[in-house]
Amino acid sequence: MCGICGYVAGPERTPDAEIIAAMCGMLAHRGPDARGIYTDAGIGLGHQRLKVIDLATGDQPMSDTTGRYYLVFNGEVYNYRELRDELTASGSVFRTQSDTEVLLYGLIRHGLDFLRRVNGMFALALWDKAERTLTLVRDRFGVKPLYWLHTPALGLVFASEASVIPASSLCPPEIDRSALGLYLALSYIPGEQSIFRNVKRLLPGQWLRYTHGKSPATGVWWNLSDEWRLSMENGKAADGQWAEAFLSILEDAVRQRLHSDVPLGAFLSGGIDSSTIAALMKRQGAAVRTYTMAFKDKSYNEAEQARETALAIGTEHFEGLADISSADGILDIARRLDEPFADTSVIPTDALCKMAREHVTVALSGDGADELLAGYVTLQADALYQYARHMPGFLFRPLRRLINALPDNHGKVNTVFRLKQFASAYPRDSADAHASWRLLFDRENLGRIFPEETGLLNPFEPFRAAWNESEGLSELDRMLFVDYKTWFVDDILVKADRASMGHGLELRSPFLDYRLFALCAGMPARYKRTLRQGKIILRHTARNLLPGFVLAHPKTGFNAPVAGWLCNEWRDVAEDVFSPSSVTAGGLEPRTVAKLWQEHASGKRNHGFQLFALLMYLLWHRSLTDSGRNSTLHL
């Protein structure tokens, strides 16, 4: 697990190694164990390494024996030993025991087609010295990030984090206001945009090829909608075989992710996803260390459930307290997130990663199960909404006013909160209603925060595009497809990557095995979800692995009590950040923010999620301007 960066210039220019080193320095938290730099005519590559496999000889940038190809790679290839054996049989000669070299020679021999046989997470850059061409690639689901910027005059620069690119002086650190608007609406930035103007994300399953003097060419080596439809065509298993196939693939996914030359553990919330992973690790003979976070607020605290689960499974269990009571704590998280990000679960996830890193370098998690098997309660809301949206407006509008009049509280996502989110969707169609369950600010309220952008922003657009792309799938699968393309890749995976890599911890997710995706995409809906419950086949599988109290435990999520923290532990920093001068400096409308804060601080309304998004952006903006992270570097 690593951080990568680089720059392609004209053949007459050799990028300054000090510039590449400065870019690497901004990525040092992602790979604190080693730094590698390669420069030559027209190319500079940088790599920060977290040593996990082949500790002695796996350093990067890595070249082939001819010196034609150079690779920098962030991620992990779980089936690299099987692929290495196949390449060796075909004549490849290896000098290391690393997955990096397997990826290098596989790409040289087979091109991008080789990636379809790679089981792993990765973002990579491959330089062909003979053709003077750089190829960037991102993994199927977008587990690992990769950003890029192209200017015709100077060339192409790329990095694992967006904020590294303005530091190269190819572009000023100018905020993209449309990206900011989407962030405020959703708590994350969707799609190929980044918070910086002209800095783009490489999308999941996408490649980019660049030769200086030409425009970058992009394409896809793996397409979610194509693979989903192919899985549906191939999904012909008999009823009794689905569970057997599911368990077989999941067990092998766990087995592959247990290979490590450094200490390894697992996250354990006490829910079915992480508990199943920990149980399968134990079943395969691993000595398992598990980690969980507790909260002082009992409505958020699942530590006791996790403790009992660990005892039942037989793991060595560690428990920490997610309590950020100082301004420095939340400022530190905002600074390390690279871009503004406001999923409240990033706080306990960050604390969990920090605690786990004190004992292990690699941890397995249960991420991906909800998307794979329809675990989110929003899908229940989707089903119920099919009935509610046909209610006449003269009946629903008074009901909505009554629901909105219900008193708020600062506890965990509760019935009142869910009712208000549900009522806010009416009378939108199914696609927009699905998006609205996670919306922080609708278009009208967004316009009050920065009025000049009102006509330019449509927070439903990314969801609508994904919905249209999923034409032909079942209603449930369309909702899952939209989540994969938006919420999952740009929220869940970003949170996991930034929190883990901020502490130099590699996070592996067996539920993101592409073979498991192929099975579940083609699986009949009854194995995924009923009206009241999701992850049906996982629950069936886990009956032989977990105690009954885990299976009976309702899904609660891994949120943080930010509504209460804003009024208590964070009150001083909130008063400062929401001051007119601070809000104006961030390009927002101070009167609107002041009203939200006053209503929340007085207990009149609960604007916790919205204010947390504003807080994280304004803290990020302050750190960007105050810390010198984007001081000019001349290439």
N, C-alpha and C positions, 0 to 999 in steps of 0.2 A: 504494500500500500504506500502510495507516494504522492508527490506533487510534481507536475511537469510544466515546462514552459519553453518557449523558443521564438525565433525570429528568422524569417526568410527575407533577405535583401537581394540586391542585384549581384551578379557573379563577380563584379569588380570590388565588392565591399565585404569585409569580414567583420561581423558584429563584435564589438568590444566584449571580451570575457567578463569584465567588471560589471557591464550592464546585465549580462545574463546572471551573474552572481547576485546582483541586487534583486533581480526578479525571484531567484531561488530563495533569497533571504526572506521574502514575503510569504514563501510557502514552507518555511522550515518546520512549522508545527505539524505539517502533514507527513513529513519524513525527517525526523530529527537525527537519524543514525548515520547518514552519509550524504555527501553532495557530489554530483558529477556534472562536468561542463565539457561540451565539445563545440569548438568553433572552427570554421573553414570558410573558404570563399563563398559568400552568399548565405551562410547558415550558422545559426547559433542554437544549441540545444542545452537545456538545463534540467536537472533531476534532483529531487530531494527524496531520500530513501528511508522508509521504515522497514527494517530488516525482519522478514518473516520466514522466508524460504531461502535456502542456500546462503547462509550468512556470510560465507567467506568469499564467494566468487560471483555473486549476482549483481554487481554494481552496474549502473547505467550512467550515461548513454552506452548502449551495447552495440557493437558492430559485428558483422559476419567476418569470416576469415579473409575475404578479399578486400575489405575496407570500402565496399561500395554502399552498403546499407547501414544506417544507424537508427536505433530504436530507443525512444523513451516511452515508458508505459506506467500507468497508474492503475493498480487493481490486482486481481488474482485469477489465475487459470486453475480451476479445481481439478480438471482431468488432464493436467499437463503430463503426468507420467505415462498414461495410455497413449497420448498424442506423440510423446517423445519416442516411445517404442515403435510406433508406426513410421515416423520420420526416419528413425535409425535404420529400419528395414528397407527404406527407400534410398538410403545412401547418405543421409545427413550425419555429420560428425559433430558431436557436442563437446564443448570445453568446460561447461559448468553443469550444475545440477538444478538450475533455475527454471521457472516457468517463463521468464523473459526470453531466454534463448529459444525455447520451444515456439513461442509466439513469433519470434523473429524469423526462424527458418521455415515455419509453416507459411508465413506470409510471402516469403521469397519464393517458395516452391509452388504454392497454390493460389496466391493472391488473396483477395478478400473472401473468396469462397471458403477459405480455410476457417474463417470465423464462425461459420454455421456449425462447425463441429466443436467449437470452443465452448465449454461450460464454465462461465465465469463472469466477472464484472471488470470492466476495463474502459479506459480512455487512453489512446495511444497516438503517437506521432512517429511516422516512418519516413526517413530521408533517403532518397535515392540519389547518390552523388553523381552517377553517370547521366541520369536524366534531369538532374537538378530539380527534382519534384518532391514536394512534401505531401504526405497523405495523413490526414487526421481521421480517426474513427472513434465512435462511442458505442458502448454495449447495447444489447437489445432493449433493456428496460430503462436505461439511463441511470444506473446505480452510481456511476462515477461521472463527475462533471467535466466539461471542456468548453472553454470560451475562445472566441477568435475575433480579430479585427483585420480588415484589409483596407489599405489605401493605395491607389495606383502609383503614387509617387514613391512610397517608401517600402511597400511590401505587405507581408502578413505576419502578425504576431499572435501567439496563442498561449493559454495558461489554464491551469486547473481552477483558478479563481478569477472572477471578473476584475477585481480591484487591482490585480497585478498589471493588467494591460495599460491603463492610463499611466501607470508608473513608468512605462517604457517611452513615454513622450510621443507615441504615435497618435494619441488623441488626448485632449484635455479631459479632466474628470468632470464632464458635463452630464448632469442628470437628464435622463429621458423621462419627460413628464408623462407621457402616455403609459410607460412602464410603472411609474410611481402611482398613477391613478389605478392601474390594475392591482398593484400591491395593496393599496388602501382598501380596495373593494374586497379582496380575497385573502389577504394576509400573506400572500406570496406572489411572485411574478411568473406568469405562465408562458409557455412556448419558447420561441427563440430569442425573445427580447431579454436584455439585462437592464439593470438600473442605469447603466452608462450608455449614452447615445452612441450608436454604431458598433458597440460591442455585442456580439451575438453568441448565443449558446448553440453548440452543435446538438442536434436533437437525438433522441434515442434511436439506435439502429441506423444512423446517418454516417456517411463519409464525406470528406472534403478533400479535393486534390488541387494543389497549387504549384504553378511554375511562375517565377517572377516575370513580370511584364504581361501576364495574362490574367483574366478574371478567374477567381476560384470556381471550380466545378463541384457541384454537390449531387449526391444521390443517396439511395438507401440500400443497404445490404440485407436488412431485415425489416419487414413491415408488419406492424401489429394487426391491421385489418386483414391483410392477406393470410397471415398465420392463423388468425382466429377462424376465418372461413375454412381454411384447410383442415384445421382441427375438428371443426363441425362435420366436415365431409368424412373424416376418418374415424369419428367417434361412434363406433358401432359395437362397443362392448356389451355383453349381456349383463343383466342386473347384478348378479353375484360377482362379476369380475371388476367392477369399478373400484370397490373398496380394496380389493387385493392389489390392483395396479397402483392405486393411490399410495398405499402403505409402502409398496416395493420401491417406488420412485423416491418418496420422501425419505425412507431409510438410507437409500444410496446417496441422496443429496446431502444428508447429514454426514454420512461416512466420508464423502469427498471433502467436506468442509472441516473435517477434523485434522487434516494433514497440516502440520505446522512445526517449524523448528524452534518455536518460542512458546511460552505458556499460553494456555487457551482456557476460556470460560464461557459463560452464557448469561444473558439477561433473563430475569424471571419476575414477571409481574403477578403471577398467580392465576392468570387467565389461561385459556386453553391453548393459545398459539405458542407462547414461549414455554409453557409447561410441557407440551408435546415434544418440542425440540430438546429440552433438557432431559426428558425421559428417554428419548431415542439416543442421545449421547451416552447416557448411563447404560442403556441396553447394549451398546456396542463396546462396552468395557472401558469407557473413558472415566478417569477420575475428574468429576465435574465440579467446578466452582461456579456458584450462581450469585447474581447481584440484583438487588432491588432497591428502590427509593421509597422512603416514607414521607408523609406530610403531617404537620401538626393538626391541620384541618381534617377532622375525621371523615368528612364527606368525600375527601380526595384520597384517603389513605387506604391502600390495599396491602400494606406490608405484612399484616397478620396472615392474610390469605397466602401470600408468597412464602412466608415462613413455614406454614403448615404443609404447603406443597413441596417445598425443598426437603422437609423431614420425611414425607411420604416417598419421594423419589430416591432420597439418599444422597443428596449433594452437600458439599461444604458451602454453607450459605453466608453471605455478607449483606449487611443492610446499612444504608446511609439515610441521612435526613436532607430532603430538598428544601432548604430554608435560605432564601436569599434576602437577607434583612438589610443589606447595605447598598448604597448607590453604586459602589465600586463593582459589586457582583453583577448587577444587571448591565452596567456599562461595559464590563469585560465581555459578556456574552454578545452584546450588540456589536462590539468591535470585531469579534472573531467570526461573525456570521458572513462576512464578505459582502453580501447585499442585504438590504432590509428584509426581515423575515419575522413573522409574528404568530406562528403556531405556538400556543402557550406550552405545549408539551416539549418544546425545545429546552425549557428550563430543567425539568427533571431528567430529560435525556442527557443533557450536558453534565449534570451532576452525577448521573449514573456512569457515564463514560469516564469521567474524572476519577471516580472511586475504583472502577474496574481496572483502570490503567495502572493503579498502584500495585496490582497483583499479576495482571496478564497483559499481553500485547494484542491478542485476538479474542473476540467475543462473538458468539452466535446469538441471533435474535429471531423473533417471530414475525418480523416485518413481512408484509405481502400476503398474509393469509386472508385478511379481510377483503382485499381486492380480488384474490383468487377465487374465493368461495362466498362472496356476498355477505360479509359479516357486519356491515355498517347499518345502523338503525335508520339512516337516511333512505335505505332501500325499502324499509317498511313504510316510511313516509311516502315514497313514490307510489307504492301500491294503494295506500289509503287515499292518496290525492286523486287517483283515477275516479273515485266516487265523488269527492268533495268538489272537484272543478266543474261538475255538471249541476251543482246546486245553483238555483237562481240568485242573481246578485242581490235582490231585495231581501233575501234571507241571509246570505253569507256576510254582507257588509255590516249589519248590526252585530252579528256573531263575532266578527273580527274586532269591532270596537270594544265589545265586552272582554274579549281575550286580551287586547292591548291595555285594558284598564287594570288587569290583574297586577298585584304588587310584585316587584322584582326582589331577588335576594342575591347575595354574593356567594352562595354555595355552588357546588358542581352543577354542570349542565343538568337541568331538571325539567320537570313536566311543564312548568310555566314557560321556560325558555323555549322548549320544543314546540309548544302550542303557538307561541308568537312567531317563531320561524315558519311554522306550517301555514299559519294564517297569512303571512306576508306573501306567499307564493300566488295566491288567488288574484286574477284569473288566468295566470300564465299557462302555456302548454306544458307537456310533460318534460321536454328538454330544458326549458328555462326554469321550471319548478325544481328539477333536480339540482340545477346550479344554485338556486336561491337558498337551499338549506344551509349552505356554507358561506353565504354572502355577508360581509360586514357592513358595507354601505351600498345601497342601491344607487342608481344613476342620479336620482334627484338629490339625495343627501351627499353624494360624492361631489356634485356641482357646488354645494355650499362650502366645501373645503377648499377647492380652488376653482372659482367660477369660470375663469377663462377656458377651462378644459371641458366644460359641460357637454358641448356638442360633439366632442371628439372621442369620448370614452364610451365603450359598451362592454361592461364586465361579462356579459353573457356570450360574447363573440367566440372566445376559445372553446366554450362548452358546446355552442351551436355547431362549430366546425367539426368537432369530434363526433357529435350526434349525427351529422350528415354523413360522415365517413363510415359510420357503423350501420348504414342502411342495409336491411336484409337480415340483421341479427334479431334474436328474440328481444322482447322488451327488457327483461332482466339483463341480458348480455349487453344491450346497448348502454344501459346505465353503468355497468362494470367497465365497458370500453371507455366511456367518457371519463370515469374516475382514473383509469390507467393513463389516459392522455393528459390529464390536467392535475388533479389533486395528488395523485400518487407520485408522479415523477417530479413535480415541481414543489411539492410540500413534504410528503412523507420521506422521500429519498434525500431531498436537500437537508432536511432536519437531521436524518441519520448520518449523512456524510459530514456535515459541518460540525455536529456535536462530537462525533467520534474522532475525526481527523484534527479537530481543535486540540485534542489531548494525545495525538499520536496513537490512537487505538484503531485497529482494523476490525470492521464489523461485517459479519457474514450472515446471509439470510437464506436458509435452505428453501423457504417457500418461493424464492425467486429463481429457482432452477427452471430453465426453459422447458425441460421435459415435463415438469409438473404443470407448467402453464399450458402446454400442448394438450395434456390429458384433460385438464379442467375446463378449458375453453370449449372442448367438444362434449363435455359432460351434460346430461339432461339437467334442467333447472331444479328438479326435485332433490338432487344430490347436493345442491348448493344452498337453497333457501326455501323455507316456508314463509307464510305471512309473518309469523311471530319470531322466527329464529333463523339464523344463518349458519354457514359452515357445517351443514348436515353431515357430509361424509367425513369430515375431520372429527366430529363428535363421535361418530360410529367407530372410527379407527382408534380414537383415544380411550375408548371404554376398557381396553385391555392394557392401557399404559398408565392411566391416571386414576386417582381416587374420585369417588362420585361427587364430592363437594366442589371439585374443579369444574366438572361438566355442568353442574347445576348453577354455577356462578354466572350472573348476567354480565354482559359486556358493559364496561364502564369507561374505557378510554384512559389515556395517560395525561390528562390535563393538569394544569397548575392553577392554584387559586389566585389568579392575578387581580380579580375584582377586589378582593379583600386586601391584598398586598398594596394595591395602589392607594388605598385609603389609610393604610397603617405603615408597614415597613418602608414602602416607597414614597410616602407622602411628600417628603422634602424634595426628593429628586423630581417627582411629578410636578410639584408647584413650580420648580425651576424650569423644567423642560417645556411645560405648557404656558410659560410666560409669553406675552405678546412678542417680545423681541426674539425669543428662540423660535417660536412658530413662524414668524415672518421670515427669519433667516432661512428656514427650511422650505420657503415658498408656499406656505399654506395660509388659510384665512384665520386670523387669530380669534375673531369673535365667535366663529363656529366651534373652534376647539375649546374656547373658554366656556361656552355654554354646556358642551358635553361634560367637561370636567366638573363644573359647578353642580350639575344635576347628579353626577355620580358621587362626588365627595359629600354631598348633602344627604345621600341615601334616597333621593327622589326616584332615580332610575339606575338601572345597572347597564352601564356602557363599558364594562370591563374589557371585552374583546376589542371593541373599537379603539378605546384609549390605549390598550396595550400595543396595537398596531401603530398608532401615532407615536407612542413613546419609543418603540423600537426604531422607527424611522428617524425620529429627531435625534436620538442618541447616536445612531449610526452616522447621520449627517454631521453631527458635532465631532465625532471621532475622526471622520474623514477630513474635515477642515482644520482640526486642531493638532492632529498627530503628525502631519507631514508625510502620510503614507503615499501621497501622490505627488511628491516633489518631482520636478522635471528631471528626467534622465535622457541624455542625448545619444541617439544611436548613430 
